[in-house]
Amino acid sequence: MAHAKDITKDDHPTSSRATTQLSRIKKTLPLRVLSDADFAHWQKRGFVIVRNAVPQENVERLKALLWQFEEKDPSDPATWDVTQRRDYALKEINNAGMVEIYNHQFLWDNRMARRVYDAFVDIWDMEDLWVAIDRANLNTPNKGKRASPGFIHWDADTSLDPKPISVQGVLSLVHQDGGDIGGFQCVPYLFEHFDEWVKTQPADRDPHHPDMMGIEDRIEKLELFPGDLMIFNSLLAHGVAPNTSDDKVRMAQYISMFPADEGNLVEREARIRSWREREAPQRAGFAGDPRGWEKRNAETAKLTPLGERLLGLVSWNG
């Protein structure tokens, strides 16, 4: 069976400096945010939750911004059931609530939060990191024009040898209780037992979508509170569960970091332009906002000294 070319391969950047699988890193820097137990859980199960990663005031103002950006009224569900502005090439994320906002000050404030940065320092065991320029999520009930079955996939190509090395992260803006609100779901069983599991699969298996037959009960829906950051290995099968509620809303910001690649001048200039011009990154899976809302309604985000280095505007070495 032939499988479609992976259109997400550029969505979650990593660096040529990432050479050791994250599950095998031996710590050299002292842990800043994670406990020893947290780090062991991260390496074994492929994810870790950092509680209260950002202040609650950051959560509330970003929630208000996302409602404004999406032109929906949080108190009027009649405004929620609208067709998404653009269809995605990655069809499974259609109607999953992706919000095409990337460089607003409120997004950058969370990226620059010290506890967020320190958690990724713990994960990578290095300090000189770049932050991915990513979007947000506002997923109202998946019915009517917004019907969606949810999905489980890998963003990384699990057929490669050696396997890709990257991380992803979700900052929850609401209480995701693992119930009908949907939200992040994952399969730690496949992360822990991938080598044994893959031997049971056909040679032409889909390297981006696991066959869940017989292991459906291994899907886990995590409980996250507003301000919690969940970081996961890109080799962890994951996805968005459908919001089957009548009136609940899942909201989140995607935040991840990776080793700074300061020698890649093309990538560095693209990142700086995206920030300065308030544009979506030029990556295959990011459709961008056809209205140009950020360009018209926001100013270029002000960066702290840490933010300047996380973007690549200032070198970590100079």
N, C-alpha and C positions, 0 to 999 in steps of 0.2 A: 504494500500500500504506500503510495507517495503522499507526502504531507506538504502542506503549503509552506512556503518560505517563511521563516520566523520574522514577523514584522515587529517584534518587541525587542529584538536583540540589542538595539541601541537605547532602549528606554531607561535602563538602569545602569549608568556608566560605572566603570571600574577603572583601573589604572594598570599600566605595565609594571608598576611597583608591587602589585598584589601577586605574590608568587606562592604563598603558603595557604592551603585551604583553612578557612576560618575555624573549622572544628579541630584543627591540629596546631593552632598557634600556642606556643609556650610563652607565657607572660614574662616580660622583662621590665615593664613599667608597673608601678603600684596601681591597684584599682582605685578609681576615683568615685564612682557612683555604684557600680555593681558590687555585690558581695561575692565571696568565694563560691557560695552556693548558686548565686545568679549566673556566674560565669560558667560553672560546670553545667548548669541547665541549658544555657545558650549553646554550648558546644555539643551536648548530647541530643537535644530536642530541636535545635534550630531556631529558637526564638527566646526572647526575654522581655519582660515588662518592666519599665522604669516608671514608678508611680510619681505623680506630681512633678512631671518634667518641666512644666511651664506654669507661671502664675495663673490663677483663675481669671484675672482681669484680661489676660491675653486671650483666653478661651472665649470669653463673652463677646469681646469686640470683634474677633474673627468670625464667630457665628453670625453676628449682625451683618458683617460685610458680605458673607456668602449669600445670605438671603437677599441683600440688596443687589448683588452681582447677578443673581439668578432671576431677579424680578419676580420674586414670589413672596407672599405674605405668610409668615410663620403661623399666624392666627386664623388663616383662611384656607383650608384644604382645597377649596375650589380652584385656587390659583396653582395648585401643585401638578395636576394631571395635564401636562403640556408636552408636546413633542420636543425631543432634544434638538439643539440647534444644528448639530452636525452628526452624521453617522461616522462611526469609527471603523478603520480598516480591521482592527482586532474586534470582530463582531461580538464576542462574548461580553465585552464591556459596554455595549450599547444598553442604555437605560439602567446602568449600574450607578448613576449619579455623579459621574466625573464632572468637575467644575474647572473650566479652562482659565484659571487665574494662576499666575506664576510669580509675580515680582512685587506685589503690593507690600507696603511697609509692615503690615500685620503678619504676613507670611515670613518676612525676613526677621522680624522680632523673635519669632519662635525658633527659627534656624540659628539665631545668634545666642539663644538662651544658654547660659554656661552649663547647666545640668544636661542639656541635650548634647552639646559638644563633648562634654566629659564622658558621657555614656558611649559615644562612638570612639573616643580615644581608648576606652576600655576594650571595646570590640576589636579594633584594628591593632592595638598595641603600638600606636604611633600618634604623634601630635599634629603633624603637618597634613591636614585633610582639606578636601574641598567638599562643599555641600551640593547635592544634586538640586537643580532647579526644577521643582516638581509642582504638582497642582493640588487640588483639594477635592473633597467629596461631600455631596449633599444628596442623600438617597431617600426620597419620599417613598410611600408605599408603591410597590411594583405591581400596579394593576392599571387597567385602562390603556392609555397611550404609553404608559411606562412599564408595561409587563416585562418581566425578566425572570428567567429560571435560576439565576445564579450560576456559579462555575467554580471549578478547581483546575488550576494549571500551574506550570512552572514558567517563569519569565526567562530562565536560563535554559539553554539547550542541554538536556541531560544525557545526550548521546556523545557529547564531546569528551575527549581524553587528551589532556587533563580537563576537568570540568571548570566552567567559569567561576570566578571568585567575585562576589558582590553581595551587598546587603540592601535591604529596603526597610522602611519604617513607616508606621502609622501613628499619628498623634490624634487621639480620640478627643472630640469636642463635646460629646454627650456620653451618657451612661449606656454602654453597649453591654447588655446583660446576658447575651447568648441566646435570647429568645426570638420573638417574631420580628424584632427590629432589623434583623439581618446583620450586615457588617462583615468584618473579617472572619474567615474560617480557614483552617489549615489541617494538614495531615502529618503530624510529627512522626507517626509510625513509619511512613515512607522515608522520612529523613534518617531515622535511626536504623532502618533495615533495608535501605535501598539496594545494597549489593546483593543481598539474598533475594529480595523481591524481583529485581530485574532479570534474574536467571529464570524466573517463571514466565517471563513475557516473550512474545514472538520477536524475531529479529527485526521486523519492520514496525515495531511499536512506535507510537507517536511520542517523540521526546519532549513535547510540551504539554501533553494532557495524559495523566495517568489513567489507566483502566481501573475504575473504582469498584468493579464488580467483586463482591465478596468482602470488601473492606469498607463498605459505606459507613459502618459504625465507628470507623477510625477517624472520621471527620470531627474536629474539635472547634467549637465556637468559644472564643475567649471573652472573659468579662473585663471590660475596660471602663474606667471612670474618666470624667472630663479632666484633661491635662495629663493623662497617662500616655507614655510613648512605648509602643511595642515595636521592637527591632527584630527583623527576621532574616535569615540566610536565604538568598535567592534560590538555593537548592531545596528549600522547603516548599512542597506543593501547597498552594494556597488559593484563595479567591474571595469573592464577595457573595455572601448568602443573600437570597432575595428578602426584601422587606415585605413580609406578609401581613403586617399590622394594618389597622384601619387609619391610624392617625399619628404614628410615631415616625421620627425622622432620624436617620443615622448621619452624622457629620464628622468629618475628619480632615486632617492635613497630612499629606505624604511628605516625610522628611527622611533623608538618608545622607550618608557621607561616605567618602572613599579617599584613598591616598591621593594627595595633590600631585598632578602631573604637569609641573611647571614648565617642562621642556616642550610640551605640546602647545605651541603658540597659537595654532589654529583653534583648538578647543578653548584655550584661555580667552582669546579675543571673542569667540562666539558667546561665551558665558558673560563676559563683560557687556557685550552689546545687548544681550537678552535683559540683563538687569537695567542698563542705562536707558534703553528704548522701551522697556516694559512690554516685551514680546515673549511669546512662547519659545522654548528652545527648539532648535531645528532637528528634531528627532522624529523617527517614523511614527511612533505611537501617540504623539502629542498633536492633536488637531488644531489647537489654538482657538481663540474666540473670534468669530466672524464679525462681531460688532466693534472690535478694538476698544473695549470698555476701559481697560487699564490705561491705554494711551490717552484717552479723553478725560478720564476721571481721577487719575492718580498721578502723583509725582514720583520721580525716581527715589527709591528707598534710601534713607540715610543709614549708613553702615557704621558699626563700631569698629575699633581696630581688629577685633576678632572676625567680624563680618567681612572686612576687607580681605583678610587672608583666606577665609572660607570661600569667597568668590574667586579669588585669584587676582584681585586688583593690586594687592601688595604681596610680595613674596614672603614665604615663611622664613627664608634665609637672609632677608635683608632689611 
